[in-house]
Each structure stands twice: as C-alpha cells, then as structure tokens.
C-alpha cells in the first residue's frame, strides 16, 4: 500500500506559464528526456540518459536545463493503473525532490518541478516510434508525458491533479 502524496492543481501552484519545459521519464536504468519549444506547441524527444550516480545524473540534467533555457520540469509519476500511489511512484517522488534540491544548488536558483501522471506513456511511446525512429522508448515516453501536459494546459484542464514540488527560496 502506498503513501498519500500531497496534491495541488497546476493552476494553483507557481509554475512558469511560458518558456521551454523539459520532461523526464525516470526509470531505474535510464531517464528519458524530452523538450518543448518556447511557445509550448509541441514536445520532441531529446535523449536518453543511462543512469550512473545521482550526482552525475543531476549534473547532466542541469546542463540540459542551462543549454536549453528550460523554465520548468515535468517529471512522469508512475501511478498504479487504478490511480493509487505505489512504491514506484513514491520512489519517483523522492527522486524528484532530490532533483529539485540538486538543480537549485547547481543552477543557483530554484527550478519548479511538476509530477505528472504518466500512466500508459510507455504504450503511447511505442506508437510514436514510427514518427521518431532514431529515439528509444524512454525518450519517446518523456515526449508523451510532456505532450500530455502541454495539451492539458492548453485546454485549461490539468487532467486531474499533479504534485508541484516546493521551490526553496
């Protein structure tokens, strides 16, 4: 049985309304990475990071944030199919909190991170493989997560609830 995580709606939270976003599909071995354009019209796969150490992974992600002028991060939250929070979602939540802390230290300023329901993103990523054949499923799953977030924002519907990690001042 999973723990209950505090949930906030995106529009009630402090999250940038403009600029590039980076999405992450966090796995035990790899992290899929996707970016969107500054107008937030479309997500595209960026790369897949094979995990090594937490510090090296966070440093790599900070470089992408700096080079890409990223304004916020959308991190996939692997909820159970019934919407409940299980061990994998708990682990991702803890990792995302550490990422927020690391990015603040590495970048010298806080970067907001939203956890977004990623159910079925891996399945949808397989369908995207025809459009982006040079990218693996991890980067494509991150693309699906980001595109889902962007579409929900355009509709003014955050599609349920998300977690906005606290931005430490």
N, C-alpha and C positions, 0 to 999 in steps of 0.2 A: 504494500500500500504506500502510495507516495504522499509527500507532504503537500500542504496547500501553499501555493506561492501567491504573494500579494499581486493583484492585477489592477492595472489602470488602463483606461481607454487612451489611445494615442492622442486624440484631440485635447484631452485634459492635461496632457503632460507637455513638458518643454522638449520639443523635438523640432529641428530645423524644418521649415516649410519649403525651402528652396536649396538647390545645390546638389552635388553628386552624393550618392549613397553607395555603400559597399555592403553586400550581403555575404553571409557565411553559412555554409552547411558544414557543421562541425561533427567530424567522426573521430573514432579512436585512432585511426591511422592517417587520415587525410582531412584537409579542410578545403572544401570547395569555395571559390571566391568569384563573385560577380560584381559588376559596377553598373551604374546607370549614368545617363547624360545629365548635365546640369539642370535641364528642364524637366527631368524625370519622366520622359516619354517612354523609354524602353530600357529594359535590362539586357545586359550581354555578359556572356561568360568571360572571366578574366584569366583565371589559372587555378591550379590545384596545388596546395602546399602539402608535402609529405611531412608529417609532424616529426620533430626531433625532440627538443627540450621546450618547455613552456617559455623560457626567456627568448630563445631563438625564434620560436613561432610568433611571439608577440612583437619582437623587433621587425620581423618580416612584414607583418600586418601593418605596423606603424609606418614602414617605408611606403607601402601601397597607399596608405591614407595621405601621407605627405605629398607624394608624387602626383596622386590623383586629385588632390584638393578635396578630399572626402569630408562631408559635413556631418555624417551620422552613419551608424552601422545598424543593419537589420540582421539579427542572428536567428537562424532557424531553431525553433523549440520543438523537439520531438515528443509531442504529446502522444498518449496512447490513443488508439482508434476511437475510444469512447470519450475522448477529450480530457481524461484524467491525467494527472501528473505522476509519472513513474520514475524509476531510478535513472533512466537515461535523460529525462527532462531535468531532473534535479541536478545531475552532473553537468549538463549543459548550462544551467542557470549559474552554478558555482563558477564554471569556467568563464562565462561572460562577465561576471562580477570582477574576476581577476583580470580579464582583458581590459575592462573599463579602468581599473586601477593602473594597469601597466601602460595603457595608452596615455593616461593623464601624466604619468611620470616621464614617458618617452617623448611626448609631444609638448609638454609644458603647459597643457590646457586640457580641460575635460572634453570628451567626445561622447555624445549621447548614444546609447545602445538600446535598441528595442528588440525584445524577443518576440518572434512571430511564429504562429502555428505553421509547422511545416508538414503536417500530415499529407501523405501522397505525393510529396515533392519528388521523391526518387522515381516513382512510377511516371510522373509527368515528364521528368528529365529524359527518360528513355524515348519518349515521343519527340523531344527536341533534338535528339541525336542526329536526325536526318538534316536538320537545318544547320547545326554546328558540328559537323563530323570530326573536327580536329580536337574537340574538347571531351574530357571524360565525364562520367556521370556526376561526379562530385561538383565540378564547376557548373554543370547544367542544372543540378539540383539547387545550387545557390541562385542561379538565374531564375528558376521557377519561384523560389521564395521571394526574391526581390520584385519580380513582375507581379506576383500576387499582392504584395504590399502596395506597390505603385497603383495598381488598379483599384484597390480598396480605398486608397487615399483620394483618387480622382472621383470616385463615387461618393465620397464623404462618409464612407462606411468602413470602419476599421475591421469589419468581419469578425465580430466578437471582441474579445479583449486581448490585450498584449501587456507585457511587462516592460516598463521603462526603468532601466537601471538608474539608480541615483547618480547624479553628476555631482561629484565632490568639488567644492569650491577651493 
